[in-house]
Amino acid sequence: MIYKFKENRVWRAYYGGERLDAFAGKEERVRGRRPEEWIASTVIAFNADRPNEKEGISVTEEGENFAELIENNPVEMLGKALAERYKNKMSILVKLLDAGERLVIQCHPSVPFAKKEFGSQFGKTECWYILEADETANVYLGFKEGITKEKWKALFETQNVEGMLDCLHNHSVKKGDLYFVEGGVPHAIGGGCLMVELQEPTDLMVIPERVTPSGVELADVKLHGGIGFDKMWDCYHYNGMSKEEIKEKYYRHVDENATGMIPVVDSSLTERFSLDVLRIDGEYTTDFCGKYAACVVTDGIFTLNDGEREYTLKKSDKFFIPASTEKIKWTGKGEAAICLPCE
């Protein structure tokens, strides 16, 4: 069985959303503070300004709470090996993200730091697959060489945001680009792009900017994530690199003429997850060999047959393929981002 999801827009501190509306084919396109759509999500968003709002959990088209589906059927949904390894929890989270402005600089924990300071079995290593980008779209990724904890803390104390941004490498982005963001690496997504974000399933981060570019003031707990200002500086990895080294290590690009199943994020980048782009005009059969998959149709339209029934899926549709599902036959013309866990 394939589980298709309802729209699941989540409140954030930055503005965007018009590209998500356009992507979904809506006539009305609204700029607001719901610039992300969370897919196959079992994670509750951490919004310090909305502490009573428990949002973020995906809901299927049939109205089923996705976290409860996983909890009630972990082996069928996740596979025996992954259910045992991650204590019946999803080990990935997928998002569609519309950066209508620059996001604040942030850093996510590695798994060791997350275990020690946040009590979480997951960190928040992530990657960004760019679907659309303005000519001026960019991301900031990685410390330049020579940045120390002391210098970084001093910039925070004076709230010298331009100084902070100058400590990071500025990379222009275009459609088909992918940037991998390892836990501990500081970063900021610039405005003007729509992306698929694949990550570990948490909302853990530390933030050195007290006010967002559009003037939203962030609570202290949002800055340090609940671990306190003294500990947050140890979340960062201060091993700076040149821009060329950052790009060689963390950058990939999907050729617009490539077809079939195109590996984008694999074991050369991380052992946390993988991302493939399926691009076909005709038929293709997938077999995920006992792993589950969270997918987004990024262009075109497909018919999927799992041996029991057929599903029609078009651009912007999001769905989950359980680990118990065997081969699936895809028919149509288009592209899909396929996100998988790693054992």
C-alpha positions in Angstrom: 0.0 0.0 0.0 1.1 3.6 -0.7 0.2 6.3 1.7 -0.5 9.7 0.1 -0.3 12.8 2.4 -2.5 15.8 2.9 -0.9 19.2 2.8 1.1 19.8 6.0 2.3 23.4 6.1 4.4 24.4 9.2 4.9 27.7 11.0 8.4 29.1 10.9 10.3 32.3 11.9 10.9 33.3 8.3 8.6 34.3 5.4 7.8 32.4 2.2 5.2 30.1 0.8 4.3 31.6 -2.6 6.5 29.0 -4.4 4.8 26.2 -2.5 1.4 27.4 -3.6 2.6 27.7 -7.2 4.2 24.3 -7.1 0.9 22.8 -6.0 -0.9 24.6 -8.8 -2.9 27.0 -6.6 -4.2 30.2 -8.1 -3.8 32.1 -4.8 -0.2 32.4 -3.7 0.3 33.7 -0.2 3.5 35.0 1.5 3.4 34.2 5.1 5.0 32.2 8.0 4.1 28.8 6.7 6.9 28.4 4.2 7.6 24.7 4.7 5.7 21.5 4.0 6.7 18.5 6.1 6.4 15.1 4.5 6.3 11.7 6.1 6.8 13.6 9.4 6.6 12.2 12.9 8.3 15.3 14.3 6.6 18.2 16.2 7.9 21.6 15.2 9.7 23.6 17.8 8.3 27.1 17.6 9.0 29.1 20.8 6.4 31.7 19.9 3.7 29.0 19.6 4.4 26.6 22.5 0.9 25.1 22.6 0.7 24.4 18.8 1.6 20.7 18.3 2.1 20.8 14.5 4.3 19.0 12.1 2.9 15.5 12.1 1.8 14.3 8.7 -1.7 13.1 8.0 -2.6 10.7 5.2 -5.4 11.5 2.7 -7.5 9.0 4.6 -7.1 11.1 7.8 -4.6 8.8 9.6 -2.0 10.3 11.9 1.3 9.2 10.4 3.2 8.9 13.7 0.5 6.6 15.0 0.6 4.5 11.8 4.4 4.0 12.4 3.9 3.3 16.2 1.2 0.7 15.5 2.9 -1.0 12.6 6.7 -0.4 12.9 7.9 -3.6 11.2 5.6 -3.3 8.3 6.2 0.4 7.8 9.9 0.7 8.6 11.2 -2.9 8.1 12.5 -5.1 10.9 16.2 -4.0 10.8 15.4 -0.2 10.9 12.6 -0.6 13.4 15.0 -2.4 15.8 17.9 0.0 15.2 15.9 3.2 15.7 13.5 1.9 18.4 10.5 2.0 16.1 11.1 5.5 14.9 11.4 7.1 11.5 15.0 8.0 10.8 14.3 10.6 8.1 12.2 13.7 7.6 11.4 15.3 4.2 10.4 18.9 3.6 9.5 21.2 0.8 10.9 24.6 1.7 10.3 28.0 0.1 12.9 30.5 1.1 11.1 33.8 0.6 13.9 35.6 2.4 17.3 34.7 3.9 16.9 32.3 6.8 18.8 33.0 10.0 22.2 31.5 10.4 21.9 28.2 12.2 23.8 25.0 13.1 22.3 21.6 13.8 23.8 19.0 16.1 25.8 15.9 15.0 24.5 12.6 16.5 27.1 12.5 19.3 26.2 16.1 20.3 22.5 15.5 20.1 22.8 12.4 22.3 24.8 14.2 24.9 23.1 17.6 25.1 19.6 17.0 23.6 19.0 13.4 24.7 18.1 12.5 21.1 19.2 9.5 19.1 19.1 11.7 16.0 21.0 14.8 15.1 20.0 17.0 12.1 22.3 16.4 9.2 20.4 17.5 6.1 20.7 18.2 2.4 19.0 20.6 0.0 17.9 19.6 -3.6 17.1 22.8 -5.5 13.9 22.7 -7.6 13.7 26.4 -8.5 16.1 29.3 -8.0 16.1 33.0 -8.8 19.2 34.3 -10.6 20.5 35.8 -7.3 19.6 32.8 -5.1 22.3 31.6 -2.8 23.2 29.6 0.4 25.8 30.2 3.1 27.6 27.0 4.0 30.7 26.3 6.2 33.1 28.4 8.2 36.0 30.0 6.4 39.4 29.1 7.6 40.6 30.7 10.9 37.2 31.2 12.6 37.4 30.4 16.3 34.8 29.9 19.0 35.9 33.1 20.6 35.5 35.1 17.4 32.1 33.6 16.8 30.8 34.3 20.3 32.1 37.9 20.1 30.1 38.4 16.9 27.0 37.1 18.7 27.5 39.4 21.7 27.6 42.4 19.4 25.0 41.0 17.0 27.2 41.7 14.1 25.2 39.8 11.5 27.2 41.0 8.5 30.3 39.9 10.4 28.8 36.5 11.0 27.8 36.1 7.3 31.3 37.1 6.3 32.6 34.1 8.3 30.7 31.7 6.0 31.1 30.8 2.4 28.5 32.3 0.0 27.5 29.8 -2.7 25.1 30.7 -5.6 22.6 28.0 -6.4 20.6 26.9 -9.5 18.0 24.3 -10.3 19.4 20.8 -10.0 22.0 21.7 -7.4 22.4 19.8 -4.1 24.2 20.9 -1.0 24.8 18.5 1.8 24.9 20.0 5.4 26.7 17.9 7.9 25.8 18.3 11.6 28.0 20.9 13.2 28.4 22.9 10.0 27.0 26.5 10.2 24.7 27.6 7.3 21.9 29.8 6.1 19.6 29.5 3.2 19.4 32.6 1.1 16.1 33.9 -0.3 14.8 33.0 -3.7 14.7 29.2 -4.0 12.4 26.2 -3.6 13.9 23.0 -2.4 13.4 19.4 -1.2 15.1 19.1 2.1 16.0 15.6 3.4 17.2 15.4 7.0 17.3 13.5 10.2 14.0 13.6 12.0 14.4 16.4 14.5 13.9 20.2 14.8 17.1 20.7 16.8 19.3 23.8 16.1 21.2 26.7 17.6 20.9 30.2 16.2 23.3 33.2 16.6 20.9 35.8 15.3 18.4 37.4 17.7 16.3 38.9 15.0 15.4 37.5 11.6 16.0 39.5 8.4 12.3 40.5 8.3 12.4 41.6 12.0 11.0 38.7 13.9 12.5 38.6 17.3 13.6 35.1 18.5 13.2 33.9 22.1 16.4 32.9 23.9 15.3 29.3 24.0 15.0 29.3 20.2 18.6 30.5 20.0 20.2 27.9 22.3 17.6 25.2 21.7 17.1 24.6 25.4 20.7 23.7 26.2 21.7 27.1 27.4 24.1 29.7 25.9 27.2 28.2 27.4 26.7 24.9 25.6 25.4 26.1 22.3 28.9 27.1 21.0 30.1 23.5 21.2 27.5 22.5 18.6 29.6 24.2 15.9 32.5 22.5 14.2 35.3 25.1 13.9 37.4 23.2 11.3 37.2 25.9 8.6 37.8 25.1 4.9 38.3 27.0 1.7 35.3 27.5 -0.6 36.7 25.0 -3.1 37.0 22.4 -0.3 33.5 23.0 0.9 32.1 22.6 -2.7 34.1 19.5 -3.4 33.0 17.9 -0.2 29.3 18.9 0.0 28.1 19.9 -3.5 26.5 17.7 -6.2 24.5 18.6 -9.3 21.8 16.6 -11.2 22.3 16.9 -14.9 19.1 18.1 -16.6 19.6 15.5 -19.3 20.1 12.5 -17.0 17.3 9.9 -16.9 16.4 6.8 -15.0 17.3 6.5 -11.3 19.9 9.1 -10.6 21.9 8.8 -7.3 22.4 12.2 -5.7 23.1 11.6 -2.0 24.9 8.3 -1.3 27.4 6.7 1.1 30.1 9.0 -0.2 28.3 11.8 1.6 26.6 10.2 4.6 25.4 7.0 6.2 22.2 8.7 7.6 20.1 8.7 4.4 20.1 8.7 0.6 18.4 10.7 -2.1 17.7 9.6 -5.6 16.0 11.5 -8.4 13.8 9.3 -10.7 13.3 10.9 -14.1 11.5 8.8 -16.7 9.4 9.0 -19.9 7.8 5.6 -20.1 8.1 2.8 -17.6 10.4 2.0 -14.7 10.4 -0.5 -11.9 11.7 0.2 -8.4 12.6 -2.2 -5.6 13.8 -0.6 -2.4 14.9 -4.0 -1.0 13.0 -3.9 2.3 13.5 -0.1 3.0 10.7 2.4 3.1 10.7 5.5 1.0 9.3 9.1 1.3 8.7 10.6 -2.1 7.7 13.9 -3.8 6.6 14.2 -7.4 8.6 17.3 -8.5 7.4 17.3 -12.1 4.9 15.5 -14.4 2.5 12.7 -13.6 2.9 9.0 -12.8 0.8 5.9 -12.4 2.2 3.6 -9.7 1.3 -0.1 -9.5 2.3 -2.0 -6.4 0.8 -5.3 -7.6 -2.5 -4.7 -5.8 -3.7 -1.4 -7.0 -2.8 1.7 -9.0 -2.2 5.2 -7.8 -2.2 8.4 -9.9 0.4 10.9 -8.6 1.1 14.3 -10.1 3.5 17.2 -9.4 3.5 18.3 -5.8 2.0 15.0 -4.5 3.8 13.5 -1.5 3.6 9.8 -0.5 5.2 7.1 1.6 6.1 3.6 0.4 6.3 1.1 3.4 9.2 -1.3 3.7 6.9 -4.2 3.2 6.1 -3.1 -0.3 8.0 -5.0 -3.0 8.5 -3.9 -6.5 6.6 -0.9 -7.9 6.0 -0.2 -11.5 6.1 3.5 -12.5 4.5 4.7 -15.7 4.4 8.2 -17.0 6.6 11.2 -17.7 8.1 13.3 -14.9 10.5 13.5 -12.0 10.3 12.4 -8.4 12.6 12.8 -5.4 13.0 9.5 -3.6 14.3 9.7 0.0 15.5 6.6 1.7 16.9 5.7 5.1 20.3 4.0 5.4 20.9 0.9 7.5 
